[in-house]
Amino acid sequence: MVSMTSAAALLAIALTAGVQPSYASPQPQIQGTIVPRADAKPALGDVCDINKDRIVCADEKSMLICDRNEWVQFSNCTLGTVCRDGNCYYPESLSSGAPAATAPATPAASAPPAAGSSNTMAPSSSLAQSQPPAPPGSAAASKPASSPGVAPPPTTAVTKLSSAQPSAAPSSSAGGGGGGNESGGGGGGDNFGITCDKFNKAVSAASSAISNSYPAPSSSQCNAFLKNMKSAGGIASSREAAMFLANILWESDGLRAKEEYDCQKLPDWCAQNYKTPEDVPGKTYWGRGYIQLTWHYNYIDASKGLYGDDRLANSPEQVAKDEDTAWAVSFWFWRDRVRSDPGVQAGNFGASINKINGGLECRGSAQDKAKKRYAMYKAVLPIFAPGETPKETGCYN
């Protein structure tokens, strides 16, 4: 995973300091993140690069977003806040020395429809996740985000590439290991020796590592994980499998969320906030699967990458209902957006966080979340790859 929404689905604050979230959508930092460009000073209509640019401040009160290689109006900061580095902040948080508290943004009058934000995800160098503002009265409205005072990142929004086909999985010699490559984290054998017993122990250990209480995985969850690990994910070593699982456990609230929680409770609200002109009539494209895939074009990209057709766009609900599909989409995301990074291939866990949610957890105010991911990885790694030494490098250090 590792960020941003359309004008109809803006980032909202979701915080209650000191309260452990019972996620409105899995792990609200979520983890996603738009990647603010502090150094960019574009103007409305200027050319931008969707592979590098996302959201920036146009001035102290409004933001622009890179859409179809052009900077367009995104949103305005709420009264009493100012725009800094692509986010809205309460002024006192910028001068207090405490973690900056982000504030909710409001739709800009001239902001484009949801469809206009077809590129509102983090670039391949830092994937985004995207989630609409918490609906009034919903559980999300009173939960902490990535850190006290931080607006929740998007449910995993996958970067749209010019080609829908996933990149070929690097061979074991590419640095990630695999097969019998000792430096790759213990390869060889069927699924690198990972069994359902090890999978269950890994989930339990990761849960304990962050003082959580994830439920024991079902046999169908384990079987789908093992089935898709190589074919859909291109996983090349037990070490890489541990990196993937630790991130997915964080993204999916311990494999409990295959669909955004609030969207299950308020489907009409979510349908409106994730709506784009390209949608198949009657279908919705909110976060689903363990990676929380969102937006119509991401469903199209994943579908073509996995199956060579548009079945997931025509039946998006299957991403949440079918266990195999929920894992396949998550592994596709990893293969197509994360694993090719040199740091990930070198076994640096922080690099995987940077690819999934770097703007918030590596360079932003939610480094505590990244450290929890790493704590989970340290618990999973010795179970999947005994003798392998975890590497924290690549995110906040």
C-alpha positions as a Markdown table, in Angstrom:
| # | Residue | x | y | z |
|---|---|---|---|---|
| 1 | Met | 0.0 | 0.0 | 0.0 |
| 2 | Val | 1.4 | 3.8 | 1.9 |
| 3 | Ser | -2.2 | 10.2 | -0.6 |
| 4 | Met | -6.6 | 13.7 | -2.9 |
| 5 | Thr | -10.0 | 13.2 | -3.6 |
| 6 | Ser | -12.4 | 15.0 | -5.9 |
| 7 | Ala | -14.2 | 18.2 | -5.1 |
| 8 | Ala | -17.1 | 16.0 | -4.1 |
| 9 | Ala | -15.0 | 13.9 | -1.9 |
| 10 | Leu | -12.6 | 16.1 | 0.1 |
| 11 | Leu | -10.3 | 15.1 | 2.9 |
| 12 | Ala | -12.0 | 15.6 | 6.3 |
| 13 | Ile | -10.6 | 15.8 | 9.8 |
| 14 | Ala | -11.2 | 12.8 | 11.9 |
| 15 | Leu | -9.7 | 13.1 | 15.3 |
| 16 | Thr | -10.2 | 12.6 | 18.9 |
| 17 | Ala | -6.9 | 12.7 | 20.7 |
| 18 | Gly | -6.0 | 9.7 | 22.7 |
| 19 | Val | -8.8 | 7.5 | 21.3 |
| 20 | Gln | -7.9 | 4.3 | 19.4 |
| 21 | Pro | -9.8 | 4.3 | 16.1 |
| 22 | Ser | -12.4 | 1.6 | 15.3 |
| 23 | Tyr | -11.8 | 2.7 | 11.7 |
| 24 | Ala | -14.5 | 4.2 | 9.6 |
| 25 | Ser | -12.4 | 3.1 | 6.7 |
| 26 | Pro | -9.4 | 1.0 | 7.5 |
| 27 | Gln | -6.5 | 2.7 | 9.3 |
| 28 | Pro | -7.3 | 6.2 | 8.6 |
| 29 | Gln | -3.9 | 7.7 | 8.0 |
| 30 | Ile | -4.7 | 5.6 | 6.1 |
| 31 | Gln | -3.0 | 5.7 | 4.8 |
| 32 | Gly | -3.0 | 7.3 | 1.9 |
| 33 | Thr | -1.8 | 10.4 | 1.0 |
| 34 | Ile | -1.7 | 12.9 | -1.4 |
| 35 | Val | 1.8 | 14.1 | -1.8 |
| 36 | Pro | 1.9 | 17.8 | -1.1 |
| 37 | Arg | 4.5 | 19.7 | -3.2 |
| 38 | Ala | 5.9 | 22.3 | -0.9 |
| 39 | Asp | 8.2 | 23.6 | -3.6 |
| 40 | Ala | 5.6 | 24.0 | -6.3 |
| 41 | Lys | 4.0 | 27.4 | -6.9 |
| 42 | Pro | 1.7 | 26.7 | -9.9 |
| 43 | Ala | -1.2 | 28.8 | -11.2 |
| 44 | Leu | -4.6 | 27.7 | -12.3 |
| 45 | Gly | -4.3 | 26.2 | -15.8 |
| 46 | Asp | -0.5 | 25.6 | -15.6 |
| 47 | Val | 0.8 | 22.3 | -16.9 |
| 48 | Cys | 1.6 | 19.6 | -14.3 |
| 49 | Asp | 2.9 | 16.1 | -14.3 |
| 50 | Ile | 0.5 | 13.5 | -12.8 |
| 51 | Asn | 3.4 | 11.2 | -12.0 |
| 52 | Lys | 5.0 | 13.8 | -9.7 |
| 53 | Asp | 2.4 | 16.4 | -8.8 |
| 54 | Arg | -0.8 | 16.1 | -6.7 |
| 55 | Ile | -2.1 | 18.9 | -4.4 |
| 56 | Val | -0.5 | 22.3 | -3.8 |
| 57 | Cys | -1.5 | 25.5 | -2.2 |
| 58 | Ala | -2.6 | 28.2 | -4.7 |
| 59 | Asp | -2.5 | 30.8 | -1.9 |
| 60 | Glu | -3.2 | 30.8 | 1.8 |
| 61 | Lys | -6.9 | 29.8 | 1.3 |
| 62 | Ser | -7.1 | 27.5 | -1.7 |
| 63 | Met | -5.6 | 24.4 | -3.2 |
| 64 | Leu | -5.0 | 23.2 | -6.7 |
| 65 | Ile | -4.9 | 19.5 | -7.8 |
| 66 | Cys | -3.1 | 18.0 | -10.8 |
| 67 | Asp | -5.8 | 16.6 | -13.1 |
| 68 | Arg | -5.1 | 15.3 | -16.6 |
| 69 | Asn | -1.7 | 17.1 | -16.6 |
| 70 | Glu | -3.3 | 20.5 | -15.8 |
| 71 | Trp | -3.6 | 22.3 | -12.4 |
| 72 | Val | -7.3 | 22.8 | -11.6 |
| 73 | Gln | -9.0 | 24.2 | -8.6 |
| 74 | Phe | -9.5 | 21.6 | -5.8 |
| 75 | Ser | -10.8 | 23.2 | -2.7 |
| 76 | Asn | -10.7 | 26.0 | -0.2 |
| 77 | Cys | -9.5 | 25.9 | 3.4 |
| 78 | Thr | -12.2 | 26.4 | 6.0 |
| 79 | Leu | -12.6 | 29.6 | 7.9 |
| 80 | Gly | -9.8 | 30.2 | 10.3 |
| 81 | Thr | -7.2 | 27.9 | 8.6 |
| 82 | Val | -4.4 | 28.5 | 6.2 |
| 83 | Cys | -2.9 | 26.4 | 3.4 |
| 84 | Arg | 0.6 | 25.1 | 3.8 |
| 85 | Asp | 2.4 | 22.4 | 1.8 |
| 86 | Gly | -0.8 | 21.2 | 0.2 |
| 87 | Asn | -2.9 | 20.9 | 3.4 |
| 88 | Cys | -5.1 | 23.2 | 5.5 |
| 89 | Tyr | -3.8 | 24.0 | 9.0 |
| 90 | Tyr | -5.0 | 25.7 | 12.1 |
| 91 | Pro | -2.5 | 28.6 | 12.6 |
| 92 | Glu | -1.8 | 27.8 | 16.2 |
| 93 | Ser | -0.6 | 24.3 | 15.3 |
| 94 | Leu | 2.0 | 25.8 | 13.0 |
| 95 | Ser | 3.6 | 27.9 | 15.7 |
| 96 | Ser | 3.1 | 25.7 | 18.8 |
| 97 | Gly | 5.7 | 23.2 | 18.0 |
| 98 | Ala | 3.1 | 20.4 | 18.4 |
| 99 | Pro | 2.1 | 18.2 | 15.5 |
| 100 | Ala | 0.4 | 20.4 | 13.0 |
| 101 | Ala | -3.4 | 19.8 | 13.0 |
| 102 | Thr | -4.9 | 19.6 | 9.6 |
| 103 | Ala | -8.3 | 21.1 | 9.0 |
| 104 | Pro | -11.1 | 20.0 | 6.7 |
| 105 | Ala | -11.2 | 21.7 | 3.3 |
| 106 | Thr | -14.4 | 22.8 | 1.6 |
| 107 | Pro | -15.3 | 22.3 | -2.0 |
| 108 | Ala | -14.3 | 25.2 | -4.3 |
| 109 | Ala | -17.2 | 26.7 | -6.1 |
| 110 | Ser | -15.5 | 26.2 | -9.5 |
| 111 | Ala | -14.0 | 22.8 | -8.6 |
| 112 | Pro | -14.4 | 20.2 | -11.3 |
| 113 | Pro | -16.7 | 17.2 | -10.7 |
| 114 | Ala | -15.3 | 13.9 | -9.3 |
| 115 | Ala | -14.5 | 12.8 | -12.8 |
| 116 | Gly | -12.1 | 15.6 | -13.1 |
| 117 | Ser | -10.0 | 14.1 | -10.4 |
| 118 | Ser | -9.2 | 11.0 | -12.2 |
| 119 | Asn | -5.6 | 11.4 | -11.3 |
| 120 | Thr | -6.0 | 12.3 | -7.6 |
| 121 | Met | -3.6 | 9.7 | -6.3 |
| 122 | Ala | -0.1 | 9.6 | -5.3 |
| 123 | Pro | 2.5 | 9.1 | -8.0 |
| 124 | Ser | 4.2 | 5.8 | -8.3 |
| 125 | Ser | 6.9 | 7.1 | -6.0 |
| 126 | Ser | 4.3 | 7.6 | -3.2 |
| 127 | Leu | 1.0 | 6.0 | -3.6 |
| 128 | Ala | -2.1 | 7.6 | -2.4 |
| 129 | Gln | -5.1 | 6.5 | -0.7 |
| 130 | Ser | -8.2 | 8.5 | -0.8 |
| 131 | Gln | -11.3 | 8.7 | 1.2 |
| 132 | Pro | -14.2 | 11.2 | 1.2 |
| 133 | Pro | -14.9 | 13.4 | 4.2 |
| 134 | Ala | -16.6 | 11.6 | 7.1 |
| 135 | Pro | -20.4 | 11.9 | 6.7 |
| 136 | Pro | -22.1 | 14.0 | 9.4 |
| 137 | Gly | -22.7 | 11.9 | 12.5 |
| 138 | Ser | -20.6 | 9.0 | 11.3 |
| 139 | Ala | -18.1 | 7.2 | 13.4 |
| 140 | Ala | -15.3 | 8.6 | 11.3 |
| 141 | Ala | -16.1 | 12.1 | 12.3 |
| 142 | Ser | -14.9 | 11.5 | 15.8 |
| 143 | Lys | -11.9 | 9.3 | 15.2 |
| 144 | Pro | -8.3 | 10.2 | 15.1 |
| 145 | Ala | -6.6 | 10.2 | 11.7 |
| 146 | Ser | -3.1 | 9.3 | 11.0 |
| 147 | Ser | -2.1 | 11.1 | 14.1 |
| 148 | Pro | -3.9 | 13.5 | 16.6 |
| 149 | Gly | -5.1 | 16.4 | 14.5 |
| 150 | Val | -4.3 | 14.9 | 11.1 |
| 151 | Ala | -6.9 | 14.5 | 8.4 |
| 152 | Pro | -7.4 | 10.9 | 7.3 |
| 153 | Pro | -5.6 | 9.9 | 4.1 |
| 154 | Pro | -7.5 | 8.4 | 1.3 |
| 155 | Thr | -8.5 | 4.8 | 1.1 |
| 156 | Thr | -6.1 | 3.3 | -1.2 |
| 157 | Ala | -6.2 | 5.0 | -4.4 |
| 158 | Val | -4.0 | 3.5 | -7.0 |
| 159 | Thr | -1.9 | 5.7 | -9.3 |
| 160 | Lys | -3.2 | 5.7 | -12.8 |
| 161 | Leu | -0.6 | 4.8 | -15.4 |
| 162 | Ser | -0.7 | 5.3 | -19.1 |
| 163 | Ser | -0.7 | 1.5 | -19.5 |
| 164 | Ala | -3.2 | -0.6 | -17.6 |
| 165 | Gln | -1.0 | -3.6 | -17.8 |
| 166 | Pro | 1.1 | -4.4 | -14.6 |
| 167 | Ser | 4.8 | -4.2 | -14.8 |
| 168 | Ala | 6.5 | -7.6 | -15.0 |
| 169 | Ala | 7.6 | -8.9 | -11.7 |
| 170 | Pro | 11.3 | -8.6 | -11.3 |
| 171 | Ser | 13.3 | -11.8 | -11.3 |
| 172 | Ser | 14.9 | -13.2 | -8.2 |
| 173 | Ser | 18.1 | -11.7 | -9.3 |
| 174 | Ala | 16.7 | -8.2 | -9.3 |
| 175 | Gly | 17.5 | -7.7 | -5.7 |
| 176 | Gly | 14.3 | -8.8 | -4.0 |
| 177 | Gly | 15.5 | -12.4 | -3.8 |
| 178 | Gly | 13.3 | -15.4 | -4.3 |
| 179 | Gly | 14.0 | -18.9 | -5.4 |
| 180 | Gly | 17.1 | -19.9 | -3.6 |
| 181 | Asn | 18.5 | -16.4 | -3.2 |
| 182 | Glu | 19.7 | -16.3 | 0.4 |
| 183 | Ser | 19.8 | -12.5 | 0.4 |
| 184 | Gly | 16.2 | -12.3 | -0.8 |
| 185 | Gly | 14.7 | -13.5 | 2.4 |
| 186 | Gly | 14.6 | -17.3 | 2.2 |
| 187 | Gly | 13.2 | -18.4 | -1.1 |
| 188 | Gly | 12.7 | -21.8 | -2.6 |
| 189 | Gly | 9.9 | -24.3 | -2.2 |
| 190 | Asp | 6.2 | -23.8 | -2.6 |
| 191 | Asn | 5.3 | -20.2 | -1.4 |
| 192 | Phe | 8.8 | -20.0 | 0.3 |
| 193 | Gly | 7.7 | -22.4 | 3.1 |
| 194 | Ile | 4.8 | -20.1 | 4.1 |
| 195 | Thr | 1.9 | -22.1 | 5.4 |
| 196 | Cys | -1.5 | -21.3 | 6.9 |
| 197 | Asp | -0.1 | -22.0 | 10.3 |
| 198 | Lys | 2.7 | -19.4 | 9.7 |
| 199 | Phe | 0.2 | -17.0 | 8.2 |
| 200 | Asn | -2.1 | -17.3 | 11.3 |
| 201 | Lys | 0.8 | -16.8 | 13.7 |
| 202 | Ala | 2.1 | -13.8 | 11.7 |
| 203 | Val | -1.3 | -12.1 | 11.9 |
| 204 | Ser | -1.5 | -12.8 | 15.7 |
| 205 | Ala | 2.1 | -11.6 | 16.2 |
| 206 | Ala | 1.5 | -8.4 | 14.2 |
| 207 | Ser | -1.6 | -7.7 | 16.2 |
| 208 | Ser | 0.2 | -8.1 | 19.5 |
| 209 | Ala | 3.1 | -5.9 | 18.3 |
| 210 | Ile | 0.8 | -2.9 | 18.2 |
| 211 | Ser | -1.4 | -3.9 | 21.2 |
| 212 | Asn | -4.4 | -4.6 | 19.0 |
| 213 | Ser | -6.7 | -7.6 | 18.9 |
| 214 | Tyr | -7.0 | -8.7 | 15.3 |
| 215 | Pro | -9.3 | -11.8 | 14.9 |
| 216 | Ala | -7.8 | -15.1 | 13.7 |
| 217 | Pro | -7.8 | -15.3 | 9.9 |
| 218 | Ser | -10.2 | -17.6 | 8.2 |
| 219 | Ser | -9.0 | -20.5 | 6.1 |
| 220 | Ser | -10.3 | -18.8 | 3.0 |
| 221 | Gln | -8.2 | -15.7 | 3.8 |
| 222 | Cys | -5.1 | -17.8 | 4.1 |
| 223 | Asn | -5.8 | -19.9 | 1.1 |
| 224 | Ala | -6.4 | -16.8 | -1.1 |
| 225 | Phe | -3.3 | -15.2 | 0.3 |
| 226 | Leu | -1.1 | -18.2 | -0.7 |
| 227 | Lys | -2.8 | -18.6 | -4.0 |
| 228 | Asn | -2.3 | -15.0 | -5.2 |
| 229 | Met | 1.1 | -14.4 | -3.6 |
| 230 | Lys | 3.2 | -15.2 | -6.7 |
| 231 | Ser | 0.6 | -15.2 | -9.5 |
| 232 | Ala | -1.0 | -11.8 | -8.8 |
| 233 | Gly | 1.7 | -10.2 | -6.5 |
| 234 | Gly | 4.9 | -11.3 | -8.1 |
| 235 | Ile | 6.2 | -11.9 | -4.5 |
| 236 | Ala | 9.7 | -13.3 | -4.9 |
| 237 | Ser | 10.8 | -14.1 | -1.3 |
| 238 | Ser | 9.5 | -14.8 | 2.1 |
| 239 | Arg | 10.9 | -11.4 | 3.2 |
| 240 | Glu | 8.9 | -9.6 | 0.6 |
| 241 | Ala | 5.8 | -11.6 | 1.6 |
| 242 | Ala | 6.3 | -10.4 | 5.2 |
| 243 | Met | 6.6 | -6.8 | 4.0 |
| 244 | Phe | 3.4 | -7.1 | 2.0 |
| 245 | Leu | 1.4 | -8.7 | 4.8 |
| 246 | Ala | 2.5 | -6.2 | 7.4 |
| 247 | Asn | 1.3 | -3.3 | 5.2 |
| 248 | Ile | -1.9 | -5.0 | 4.3 |
| 249 | Leu | -2.7 | -5.8 | 7.9 |
| 250 | Trp | -2.4 | -2.1 | 8.7 |
| 251 | Glu | -4.4 | -1.0 | 5.6 |
| 252 | Ser | -7.2 | -3.4 | 6.2 |
| 253 | Asp | -7.6 | -3.1 | 10.0 |
| 254 | Gly | -6.3 | -6.7 | 10.6 |
| 255 | Leu | -8.1 | -8.1 | 7.5 |
| 256 | Arg | -11.4 | -7.0 | 8.9 |
| 257 | Ala | -12.1 | -4.4 | 6.3 |
| 258 | Lys | -12.7 | -5.5 | 2.7 |
| 259 | Glu | -15.0 | -2.5 | 2.2 |
| 260 | Glu | -15.1 | 1.0 | 3.7 |
| 261 | Tyr | -17.0 | 0.8 | 6.9 |
| 262 | Asp | -18.9 | 4.0 | 6.5 |
| 263 | Cys | -19.9 | 3.1 | 2.9 |
| 264 | Gln | -21.5 | -0.1 | 4.2 |
| 265 | Lys | -23.6 | 2.0 | 6.6 |
| 266 | Leu | -24.2 | 5.0 | 4.3 |
| 267 | Pro | -24.0 | 3.7 | 0.7 |
| 268 | Asp | -26.0 | 6.6 | -0.9 |
| 269 | Trp | -23.6 | 9.1 | 0.7 |
| 270 | Cys | -20.5 | 7.2 | -0.6 |
| 271 | Ala | -22.0 | 6.6 | -4.0 |
| 272 | Gln | -22.4 | 10.4 | -4.4 |
| 273 | Asn | -19.0 | 11.2 | -3.2 |
| 274 | Tyr | -17.2 | 8.7 | -5.4 |
| 275 | Lys | -19.3 | 9.4 | -8.5 |
| 276 | Thr | -17.7 | 10.1 | -11.8 |
| 277 | Pro | -19.2 | 10.4 | -15.3 |
| 278 | Glu | -17.2 | 7.3 | -16.4 |
| 279 | Asp | -19.0 | 5.1 | -13.8 |
| 280 | Val | -21.0 | 2.1 | -15.0 |
| 281 | Pro | -24.6 | 3.0 | -14.3 |
| 282 | Gly | -25.8 | 1.7 | -10.9 |
| 283 | Lys | -22.3 | 0.8 | -9.8 |
| 284 | Thr | -20.2 | 2.4 | -7.1 |
| 285 | Tyr | -16.4 | 2.6 | -6.7 |
| 286 | Trp | -15.6 | 3.3 | -3.0 |
| 287 | Gly | -12.8 | 1.5 | -1.2 |
| 288 | Arg | -12.8 | -2.3 | -1.5 |
| 289 | Gly | -10.4 | -5.1 | -1.1 |
| 290 | Tyr | -7.7 | -5.3 | 1.5 |
| 291 | Ile | -5.9 | -2.5 | -0.2 |
| 292 | Gln | -9.1 | -0.3 | -0.4 |
| 293 | Leu | -9.2 | 0.2 | -4.1 |
| 294 | Thr | -11.1 | 3.4 | -5.0 |
| 295 | Trp | -12.5 | 5.2 | -8.1 |
| 296 | His | -13.7 | 3.8 | -11.3 |
| 297 | Tyr | -10.5 | 4.1 | -13.3 |
| 298 | Asn | -8.5 | 2.3 | -10.6 |
| 299 | Tyr | -11.0 | -0.6 | -10.9 |
| 300 | Ile | -10.4 | -0.5 | -14.6 |
| 301 | Asp | -6.6 | -0.6 | -14.3 |
| 302 | Ala | -6.7 | -3.4 | -11.8 |
| 303 | Ser | -9.2 | -5.4 | -13.8 |
| 304 | Lys | -7.1 | -5.1 | -17.0 |
| 305 | Gly | -3.9 | -5.8 | -15.1 |
| 306 | Leu | -5.3 | -9.0 | -13.6 |
| 307 | Tyr | -7.8 | -10.3 | -16.1 |
| 308 | Gly | -7.3 | -8.4 | -19.3 |
| 309 | Asp | -10.9 | -7.1 | -19.3 |
| 310 | Asp | -13.1 | -4.7 | -17.4 |
| 311 | Arg | -15.0 | -7.2 | -15.2 |
| 312 | Leu | -14.2 | -5.3 | -11.9 |
| 313 | Ala | -15.6 | -2.1 | -13.3 |
| 314 | Asn | -18.8 | -3.9 | -14.2 |
| 315 | Ser | -19.0 | -5.7 | -10.9 |
| 316 | Pro | -17.0 | -3.7 | -8.3 |
| 317 | Glu | -18.8 | -5.3 | -5.4 |
| 318 | Gln | -16.9 | -8.5 | -6.2 |
| 319 | Val | -13.7 | -6.9 | -4.9 |
| 320 | Ala | -15.3 | -6.9 | -1.4 |
| 321 | Lys | -17.5 | -10.0 | -1.6 |
| 322 | Asp | -15.0 | -12.5 | -3.2 |
| 323 | Glu | -12.0 | -13.4 | -1.0 |
| 324 | Asp | -9.8 | -14.3 | -3.9 |
| 325 | Thr | -10.5 | -11.1 | -5.7 |
| 326 | Ala | -9.9 | -9.0 | -2.6 |
| 327 | Trp | -6.4 | -10.5 | -2.3 |
| 328 | Ala | -5.8 | -10.4 | -6.1 |
| 329 | Val | -6.4 | -6.7 | -6.3 |
| 330 | Ser | -4.2 | -6.1 | -3.2 |
| 331 | Phe | -1.4 | -8.1 | -4.6 |
| 332 | Trp | -1.8 | -6.4 | -8.0 |
| 333 | Phe | -1.4 | -3.0 | -6.3 |
| 334 | Trp | 1.8 | -4.3 | -4.6 |
| 335 | Arg | 3.3 | -5.6 | -7.8 |
| 336 | Asp | 2.3 | -2.7 | -10.0 |
| 337 | Arg | 3.0 | 0.2 | -7.6 |
| 338 | Val | 5.3 | -0.9 | -4.8 |
| 339 | Arg | 7.7 | -3.8 | -5.3 |
| 340 | Ser | 9.8 | -2.4 | -8.1 |
| 341 | Asp | 11.2 | 0.3 | -5.9 |
| 342 | Pro | 14.9 | -0.3 | -5.4 |
| 343 | Gly | 14.6 | 0.2 | -1.6 |
| 344 | Val | 11.8 | -2.4 | -1.4 |
| 345 | Gln | 13.9 | -4.8 | -3.5 |
| 346 | Ala | 16.8 | -4.3 | -1.1 |
| 347 | Gly | 14.5 | -5.3 | 1.8 |
| 348 | Asn | 14.1 | -1.8 | 3.3 |
| 349 | Phe | 10.7 | -1.9 | 4.9 |
| 350 | Gly | 10.5 | 1.9 | 5.2 |
| 351 | Ala | 10.7 | 2.1 | 1.4 |
| 352 | Ser | 7.4 | 0.2 | 1.1 |
| 353 | Ile | 5.7 | 2.6 | 3.5 |
| 354 | Asn | 7.1 | 5.5 | 1.4 |
| 355 | Lys | 5.5 | 4.0 | -1.7 |
| 356 | Ile | 2.2 | 3.5 | -0.1 |
| 357 | Asn | 1.8 | 6.6 | 2.2 |
| 358 | Gly | 5.1 | 8.5 | 2.2 |
| 359 | Gly | 3.6 | 12.0 | 2.1 |
| 360 | Leu | 2.0 | 11.5 | 5.4 |
| 361 | Glu | 3.9 | 8.8 | 7.3 |
| 362 | Cys | 7.4 | 9.4 | 6.1 |
| 363 | Arg | 7.6 | 13.1 | 5.5 |
| 364 | Gly | 4.4 | 14.3 | 7.3 |
| 365 | Ser | 3.0 | 14.3 | 10.7 |
| 366 | Ala | 2.1 | 10.6 | 11.0 |
| 367 | Gln | 5.4 | 9.0 | 11.5 |
| 368 | Asp | 4.0 | 7.2 | 14.5 |
| 369 | Lys | 1.8 | 5.2 | 12.2 |
| 370 | Ala | 4.8 | 4.2 | 10.1 |
| 371 | Lys | 6.6 | 3.1 | 13.2 |
| 372 | Lys | 3.6 | 0.9 | 14.1 |
| 373 | Arg | 3.8 | -0.7 | 10.6 |
| 374 | Tyr | 7.4 | -1.4 | 11.2 |
| 375 | Ala | 6.6 | -2.9 | 14.6 |
| 376 | Met | 4.2 | -5.3 | 12.8 |
| 377 | Tyr | 6.8 | -6.1 | 10.2 |
| 378 | Lys | 9.4 | -7.0 | 12.9 |
| 379 | Ala | 6.8 | -9.4 | 14.3 |
| 380 | Val | 5.9 | -11.0 | 11.0 |
| 381 | Leu | 9.4 | -11.3 | 9.5 |
| 382 | Pro | 10.9 | -14.0 | 11.9 |
| 383 | Ile | 7.8 | -16.2 | 11.2 |
| 384 | Phe | 8.0 | -15.9 | 7.4 |
| 385 | Ala | 11.8 | -15.6 | 7.1 |
| 386 | Pro | 13.7 | -16.9 | 10.1 |
| 387 | Gly | 17.2 | -15.4 | 10.4 |
| 388 | Glu | 16.4 | -12.4 | 8.2 |
| 389 | Thr | 17.2 | -9.0 | 9.8 |
| 390 | Pro | 14.5 | -6.4 | 9.5 |
| 391 | Lys | 15.6 | -3.1 | 7.9 |
| 392 | Glu | 13.8 | 0.1 | 8.9 |
| 393 | Thr | 15.4 | 2.4 | 6.3 |
| 394 | Gly | 13.5 | 4.2 | 3.6 |
| 395 | Cys | 10.8 | 6.2 | 5.3 |
| 396 | Tyr | 11.5 | 8.6 | 8.2 |
| 397 | Asn | 15.1 | 7.6 | 8.6 |
